Amino acid sequence: MLLLRSTLITLVCLFLGSPAHGKDDTVAVIYPRVSEPYNQVFSAIIDGIKSEFDNRAVTLKTLEKSDDDQSFSTWLNHENPEMIIALGKRGYQYAKNLTKPKAIVIGALPIKPNGISGVSLLGDPKVLFESLQLLAPQIKQVNVVYSKNSEWLIDLAEGHSQNMGLVFKKIKVDNIKDAASEYEKLLNNLDAKTDAIWLPLDPLTANEQVILPNLLEKSWQQNFVLFSSKPAHTKRGALFSMFPNHFELGQQLAAMVEGIHSTRTKAGVVPLKSKHLAVNLRTANHLGFKYNNQQKKSFYLTFPN
């Protein structure tokens, strides 16, 4: 009986201690060499990736400036991973040229749907709206002016808003002049008690030189909630925005590439689901919002700091 128990324990230990997957299930992470503090971003993403792969090998390939297509191909043929996670612009440039049928995902870029699979740095609108309901629960309607650049996210946002009981008003424009005109119409009819304006990461409708300064000034004067997908806007006066959670981005990328590897189907581009919350407490105070200590502890960054 003791011998049988000992044998069973040994078999269990061997099973638990051995890799669940073979060589074919290795994942390669390719990313550019950058200086600090930017390298910390890639390090956090890689830590998140490693946390999802247990005992399976994660092979890292730092892309040097001296690397060319031939040296990369030589490295890839030697390692022969079945899954590839490409980070940053240079990682994407190498990955998109691969011809072998591997599971490939892209990360650490503000990508949008274009035939590839990956996790965009652009945050999931659902996360933004959840933060909006936390920080300004009286808001009933979200207004957004957008262009073709951000259309895919606006479609997602519309679905999320309906599920969350928010009225969603979207206005599509083609140029900055039209954007300015539509914002003026919005501001003339805005109910500051129940309406908010969302600035997506749209180079046209969230233009830094023309659109943003005017909206920040009007939000202060008219006491309405302005929130943004770009962290720097919170420092300048928007009520809140979101910072990427790079560790959890790595986890999301790992889950995606495993799904593609197992199903052999593309996943497309999805927004980043996990973000850190940044809040402008001066703006909040001006708008009459009071947050308790527990809420403040949950804020990743606060301004002014």
C-alpha positions in Angstrom: 0.0 0.0 0.0 2.8 2.4 0.9 4.6 1.5 -2.3 1.5 2.2 -4.4 1.0 5.5 -2.6 4.6 6.4 -3.2 4.3 5.5 -6.9 1.2 7.6 -7.3 2.8 10.6 -5.7 5.8 10.3 -7.9 3.7 10.1 -11.0 1.7 13.2 -10.0 4.8 15.2 -9.3 6.3 14.2 -12.6 3.0 15.2 -14.3 2.8 18.6 -12.6 6.5 19.4 -12.9 6.8 18.6 -16.6 5.8 21.0 -19.4 2.3 20.6 -20.6 3.4 21.5 -24.2 6.3 20.5 -26.4 8.6 22.5 -28.6 5.8 23.3 -31.1 4.0 25.3 -28.4 6.8 27.8 -27.7 6.1 31.5 -28.1 8.5 34.1 -29.4 8.3 37.7 -28.3 10.0 40.2 -30.7 10.4 43.8 -29.6 12.8 46.7 -30.4 15.7 47.7 -28.2 14.9 51.0 -26.7 16.4 53.1 -23.8 14.8 53.6 -20.4 12.2 54.5 -19.3 10.6 53.2 -22.6 12.1 49.7 -22.1 10.1 49.4 -18.9 6.9 49.3 -21.0 8.1 46.3 -23.0 9.5 44.6 -19.8 6.0 44.9 -18.2 4.3 43.5 -21.2 6.7 40.6 -21.4 6.2 39.8 -17.7 2.5 39.6 -18.4 3.1 37.3 -21.3 5.3 35.0 -19.2 2.7 34.9 -16.4 0.3 33.2 -18.8 2.6 30.5 -20.2 3.5 28.5 -17.1 6.3 26.2 -17.9 6.3 26.7 -21.6 9.3 28.4 -23.1 9.1 32.1 -23.9 11.8 33.1 -26.3 12.8 36.7 -26.5 14.2 38.5 -29.5 15.4 42.0 -29.1 15.5 43.7 -32.4 18.7 45.7 -32.8 19.2 48.5 -35.3 21.8 46.4 -37.0 19.3 43.5 -37.6 18.1 43.0 -41.2 15.6 40.6 -42.8 18.2 37.9 -43.3 19.5 37.9 -39.7 15.9 37.8 -38.4 15.0 34.9 -40.7 18.0 33.0 -39.6 17.0 33.5 -35.9 13.4 32.6 -36.7 14.3 29.4 -38.5 16.5 28.3 -35.7 13.9 28.9 -32.9 10.9 27.9 -35.0 8.2 29.0 -32.6 4.6 28.2 -33.3 3.4 31.5 -31.7 4.7 35.0 -32.2 3.9 38.2 -30.3 5.3 41.2 -32.0 5.6 44.4 -30.0 6.1 48.0 -31.2 6.5 49.3 -34.7 9.6 47.4 -35.6 8.1 44.2 -34.2 5.1 44.7 -36.4 7.2 45.4 -39.5 9.0 42.1 -39.1 5.9 40.1 -38.2 3.7 41.3 -41.1 6.2 40.0 -43.6 6.2 36.4 -42.3 5.0 33.8 -44.7 4.9 30.8 -42.5 1.5 29.9 -41.1 2.1 30.8 -37.5 -0.1 32.3 -34.9 0.9 36.0 -34.8 -0.4 38.9 -32.8 0.6 42.5 -32.6 0.8 44.7 -29.4 2.1 47.9 -28.0 0.8 50.0 -30.9 -2.5 52.0 -31.4 -3.5 49.6 -34.2 -6.9 49.4 -35.7 -8.5 46.6 -37.8 -6.5 46.1 -41.0 -6.3 42.3 -41.5 -4.0 41.5 -38.6 -4.7 40.2 -35.1 -3.6 42.1 -32.0 -4.5 44.2 -29.0 -4.6 47.9 -29.6 -3.3 50.4 -27.1 -6.6 52.1 -27.7 -8.6 51.4 -24.6 -11.9 49.6 -24.6 -14.8 52.2 -24.4 -16.5 50.0 -21.9 -13.7 50.7 -19.4 -14.0 54.4 -20.0 -17.8 54.4 -19.5 -17.5 52.3 -16.3 -15.1 55.0 -15.0 -17.5 57.7 -16.1 -20.3 56.1 -14.1 -18.0 55.8 -11.1 -16.7 59.4 -11.2 -19.8 61.3 -12.5 -22.8 59.0 -11.9 -25.3 61.7 -12.8 -24.2 61.6 -16.5 -26.9 60.0 -18.7 -25.7 60.9 -22.2 -22.2 60.6 -23.9 -21.6 62.8 -26.9 -18.7 62.1 -29.3 -17.5 63.8 -32.5 -15.4 61.4 -34.5 -13.8 60.8 -37.9 -13.1 57.7 -40.0 -9.9 57.2 -38.0 -11.8 56.1 -34.9 -14.9 54.6 -36.4 -14.3 51.1 -35.3 -14.1 52.1 -31.7 -17.2 54.2 -31.9 -19.2 51.2 -33.1 -18.0 49.3 -30.1 -18.8 52.2 -27.8 -22.3 52.5 -29.0 -23.0 48.9 -28.1 -21.4 49.2 -24.7 -23.4 52.4 -23.9 -26.7 50.8 -24.6 -25.9 47.9 -22.3 -24.9 50.4 -19.6 -28.0 52.5 -19.8 -26.3 55.5 -21.4 -27.6 57.5 -24.3 -24.9 57.7 -27.0 -24.9 60.5 -29.5 -22.3 60.2 -32.2 -21.4 62.8 -34.9 -19.2 61.9 -37.8 -17.1 64.6 -39.5 -14.5 64.7 -42.3 -12.3 67.6 -41.4 -11.4 69.9 -38.5 -13.6 72.8 -39.7 -16.7 70.5 -39.5 -15.5 69.2 -36.2 -15.3 72.7 -34.7 -18.7 73.5 -36.1 -20.3 70.3 -34.6 -18.7 71.0 -31.2 -20.2 74.5 -31.2 -23.6 73.1 -31.9 -23.1 70.5 -29.1 -22.0 73.2 -26.6 -25.0 75.4 -27.4 -27.4 72.5 -26.5 -25.5 70.7 -23.8 -27.1 70.0 -20.4 -24.1 70.1 -18.1 -25.9 68.2 -15.4 -26.5 65.1 -17.5 -24.3 65.4 -20.7 -20.6 64.6 -21.1 -18.3 64.9 -24.1 -15.8 62.1 -24.9 -12.6 62.8 -26.8 -11.5 59.6 -28.5 -7.9 59.2 -29.7 -8.8 60.8 -33.0 -6.2 63.2 -34.5 -8.9 65.2 -36.2 -11.7 65.6 -33.6 -9.3 65.8 -30.7 -6.9 68.1 -32.4 -4.3 69.4 -29.9 -4.0 72.9 -31.4 -7.5 73.8 -32.4 -10.1 71.6 -30.8 -8.7 70.6 -27.4 -7.9 74.1 -26.0 -11.4 75.3 -26.8 -13.1 72.3 -25.3 -11.1 72.6 -22.1 -12.0 76.3 -21.7 -15.7 75.7 -22.4 -15.8 72.7 -20.0 -14.5 74.9 -17.3 -16.8 77.8 -18.1 -20.0 75.7 -18.6 -19.2 73.1 -15.9 -19.7 70.0 -18.0 -17.8 66.7 -17.9 -15.1 66.3 -20.6 -13.2 63.0 -20.5 -10.6 61.6 -22.9 -8.9 58.5 -24.2 -5.5 60.3 -24.1 -3.8 60.5 -20.7 -2.1 63.9 -21.4 -5.6 65.5 -21.7 -6.3 64.9 -18.0 -3.2 66.8 -17.0 -4.5 69.7 -19.1 -7.9 69.7 -17.5 -10.1 66.8 -18.7 -11.9 65.1 -15.8 -10.3 61.7 -16.4 -8.6 59.4 -18.9 -7.0 56.0 -18.9 -3.4 54.7 -18.9 -2.5 51.3 -20.4 -1.9 48.5 -17.9 1.1 47.0 -19.6 1.3 43.8 -17.5 -2.3 43.0 -18.3 -1.8 43.9 -21.9 0.8 41.1 -22.0 -1.7 38.7 -20.5 -4.3 39.7 -23.1 -1.8 39.2 -25.9 -0.9 35.8 -24.5 -4.5 34.7 -24.4 -5.1 35.9 -27.9 -2.1 34.1 -29.5 -3.0 30.9 -27.7 -6.6 31.1 -29.0 -5.3 31.6 -32.6 -2.8 28.8 -32.2 -5.5 26.4 -31.0 -8.3 27.4 -33.4 -6.3 28.4 -36.4 -8.6 31.4 -36.9 -7.7 35.1 -36.8 -8.9 37.1 -33.9 -8.8 40.6 -35.5 -7.9 43.7 -33.5 -9.5 44.3 -30.1 -9.1 47.3 -27.7 -7.1 47.1 -24.5 -9.4 45.9 -21.8 -7.3 46.8 -18.7 -6.4 50.4 -18.0 -5.3 52.6 -15.1 -7.4 55.5 -14.1 -6.1 59.1 -14.1 -8.2 61.8 -12.6 -7.8 65.6 -12.4 -8.9 66.4 -8.9 -8.9 70.2 -9.5 -11.4 69.7 -12.3 -13.4 67.3 -10.2 -13.6 69.9 -7.3 -14.6 72.6 -9.8 -17.4 70.4 -11.0 -18.5 69.6 -7.4 -17.4 66.0 -7.3 -16.1 64.6 -4.0 -14.3 61.3 -3.9 -13.6 59.4 -0.7 -10.2 58.1 0.3 -10.9 54.6 -0.9 -11.8 56.0 -4.4 -8.7 58.1 -4.5 -6.5 55.1 -3.6 -7.9 53.4 -6.7 -6.7 56.2 -9.0 -3.4 55.4 -10.7 -2.5 59.1 -11.2 -4.0 62.3 -10.0 -3.5 65.9 -11.2 -2.3 68.4 -10.2 0.5 66.3 -8.7 
